[in-house]
């Protein structure tokens, strides 16, 4: 499972450039680019707060959960097995 930053989509919708946003939230352009491209491994709450304040959004607008492909297959398999057991017990 992974949490992904979808800052690029919000920036595109708001028509704001990396240079402008970085200056407004006091973050380097390099660090903002890492967030924007989804390569960040972590984000500080203070950075998340500054982004939300500047972009007038909620943290959930900037972050999304993406399940790993293996995890999704396991969930489908477990769900199938549960249904099979339930049908057999009726």
C-alpha positions as CSV (number, residue, x, y, z in Angstrom):
1,X,0.0,0.0,0.0
2,X,1.1,3.5,-0.6
3,X,0.1,7.1,0.0
4,X,0.6,9.2,-3.1
5,X,0.8,13.0,-3.2
6,X,-1.3,14.3,-6.1
7,X,-0.1,17.9,-5.9
8,X,0.4,18.2,-9.7
9,X,-3.3,17.8,-10.3
10,X,-4.2,20.5,-7.8
11,X,-1.6,22.9,-9.1
12,X,-2.8,22.3,-12.7
13,X,-6.4,23.0,-11.7
14,X,-5.4,26.1,-9.8
15,X,-3.0,27.2,-12.6
16,X,-0.1,27.8,-10.2
17,X,3.5,27.3,-11.1
18,X,6.1,25.6,-8.9
19,X,8.1,28.8,-8.6
20,X,5.1,30.8,-7.3
21,X,3.9,28.1,-4.9
22,X,7.3,27.4,-3.5
23,X,7.8,31.1,-2.8
24,X,4.4,31.4,-1.2
25,X,4.9,28.6,1.2
26,X,8.6,29.1,1.8
27,X,9.8,25.8,0.4
28,X,12.6,25.3,-2.2
29,X,11.5,24.6,-5.7
30,X,13.5,21.4,-5.6
31,X,11.6,20.1,-2.6
32,X,8.3,21.2,-4.1
33,X,9.1,19.4,-7.3
34,X,9.8,16.2,-5.4
35,X,6.4,16.4,-3.9
36,X,4.8,17.4,-7.2
37,X,6.2,14.4,-9.1
38,X,5.2,12.0,-6.4
39,X,8.8,11.0,-5.5
40,X,8.6,12.2,-1.8
41,X,8.8,9.5,0.8
42,X,7.4,11.7,3.6
43,X,5.9,15.1,4.1
44,X,5.9,17.3,7.2
45,X,2.6,18.4,8.7
46,X,3.8,22.0,8.5
47,X,4.4,21.6,4.7
48,X,1.0,20.0,4.3
49,X,-0.6,22.7,6.3
50,X,1.1,25.4,4.2
51,X,0.1,23.7,1.0
52,X,-3.5,23.4,2.1
53,X,-3.6,27.1,3.2
54,X,-2.1,28.4,0.0
55,X,-4.2,26.1,-2.3
56,X,-7.3,26.5,-0.3
57,X,-7.8,22.7,0.0
58,X,-7.9,19.8,2.5
59,X,-5.1,17.3,3.1
60,X,-7.3,14.6,1.4
61,X,-7.3,16.7,-1.7
62,X,-3.5,16.3,-1.9
63,X,-3.1,12.7,-0.7
64,X,-4.5,9.5,-2.0
65,X,-4.2,5.9,-1.0
66,X,-3.2,3.3,-3.6
67,X,-3.2,-0.3,-2.7
68,X,-0.4,-2.5,-4.0
69,X,-1.3,-4.8,-6.8
70,X,-0.4,-7.9,-4.8
71,X,-2.5,-6.6,-1.9
72,X,-5.5,-6.1,-4.2
73,X,-5.2,-9.6,-5.5
74,X,-5.1,-10.9,-1.9
75,X,-8.2,-8.9,-1.0
76,X,-10.1,-10.3,-4.0
77,X,-9.0,-13.8,-3.3
78,X,-9.9,-13.5,0.4
79,X,-13.3,-12.0,-0.5
80,X,-13.9,-14.9,-2.9
81,X,-13.0,-17.5,-0.3
82,X,-15.2,-15.8,2.3
83,X,-18.2,-15.9,-0.2
84,X,-17.4,-19.6,-1.0
85,X,-17.4,-20.5,2.7
86,X,-20.6,-18.6,3.3
87,X,-22.3,-20.3,0.4
88,X,-21.2,-23.7,1.6
89,X,-22.5,-23.1,5.1
90,X,-26.1,-22.3,3.9
